[in-house]
Amino acid sequence: MDLWTDIAKNISVATSSTTGKDFCIHKKSSVAGGCISSAFRISDGAQEYFVKLNSAEQLEMFTAEAEGLQEIAKAKAVHVPSPVCYGTSHGQAYLVMEALELGASKPESMTLLGEQLAAMHQTTQPKFGWYRDNTIGATHQPNQWNHDWLSFWREQRLGFQLTLAAEKGAHRSLINKGEQLLDNTDIFFTNYQPQASLLHGDLWSGNYAITTQGVPVIFDPAVYFGDREADIAMTELFGGFSQDFYAAYNNAWPLDDGYKTRKIFYNLYHILNHFNLFGGSYASQAEDMMDRLLLEIIK
């Protein structure tokens, strides 16, 4: 009996127990796209689910992901796949979710996504952060509550990634420029006071889709409450979303003029994280972004 057979039995039992419907995996098919976890569609011939697998040490990552999906679902704005159950089996952590039938992107669906994301961002808290830490990619993401957005970003976002970058052997020039930015972040917020909006947290083009029914869906969140511009900035980072999306979002809730500069500031967090995960040219990309921001400081 192979390892998957043993794991499948435990996933089947956990899924049956959670849903109240008997489920026994008869078919498993791989799903491409993930670079952190393995992903599959599982079926008993009548019911189908989506499941992620990783090492048992990553159970907290899956737990946080499930709770993040539930947090977004509570806002009743954008559809997310419903988490079913999670746990460990034979050295593997698993997360079982609703399986969605995905189709092609259409202009009207992207317009709807823009409107729905603006509505999700109108779910707010008096403080920035979240009730638990989670991950951004495979990197720990701290989310301790803070009433001050700039302190939160300095300490738990940009400063946290700079510390990791130093440990990864980043050039001193990158660290020095990052520290200079940390000392001057307030200059980007002179006439702007962000609300603590519900954020997806990792909203690049690989983390949204459109169902065959034309319904937008977002997934793989790194949820926290923060400046909505941080979410919009990341949509522009790796390929970008469609102009229909941006037009609809701005029509629903226009972005502040200072966003054009702050989006570089926010995306620096993600580029530093990519350097810390993958190394390579992300260091020079991060320095280029820092140089552009530092020019704004000395104007």
Stockholm file with secondary structure:
# STOCKHOLM 1.0

chainA/1-299         MDLWTDIAKNISVATSSTTGKDFCIHKKSSVAGGCISSAFRISDGAQEYFVKLNSAEQLEMFTAEAEGLQEIAKAKAVHVPSPVCYGTSHGQAYLVMEALELGASKPESMTLLGEQLAAMHQTTQPKFGWYRDNTIGATHQPNQWNHDWLSFWREQRLGFQLTLAAEKGAHRSLINKGEQLLDNTDIFFTNYQPQASLLHGDLWSGNYAITTQGVPVIFDPAVYFGDREADIAMTELFGGFSQDFYAAYNNAWPLDDGYKTRKIFYNLYHILNHFNLFGGSYASQAEDMMDRLLLEIIK
#=GR chainA/1-299 SS CCHHHHHHHHHHHHHHHHHSSCCCCCEEEECCCCSSSEEEEEECSSCEEEEEEEEGGGHHHHHHHHHHHHHHHHHTSSBCCCEEEEEEETTEEEEEEECCCBCCCCHHHHHHHHHHHHHHHTCEESSBBCSSCEEETTEEECCCCBSCHHHHHIIIIIHHHHHHHHHTTCCHHHHHHHHHHHHTGGGGGTTCCCCEEEECSCCSGGGEEEBTTSCEEECSCCCEEECHHHHHHHHTTSSCCCHHHHHHHHHHSCCCTTHHHHHHHHHHHHHHHHHHHHCTTHHHHHHHHHHHHHHHHHC
#=GC SS_cons         CCHHHHHHHHHHHHHHHHHSSCCCCCEEEECCCCSSSEEEEEECSSCEEEEEEEEGGGHHHHHHHHHHHHHHHHHTSSBCCCEEEEEEETTEEEEEEECCCBCCCCHHHHHHHHHHHHHHHTCEESSBBCSSCEEETTEEECCCCBSCHHHHHIIIIIHHHHHHHHHTTCCHHHHHHHHHHHHTGGGGGTTCCCCEEEECSCCSGGGEEEBTTSCEEECSCCCEEECHHHHHHHHTTSSCCCHHHHHHHHHHSCCCTTHHHHHHHHHHHHHHHHHHHHCTTHHHHHHHHHHHHHHHHHC
//
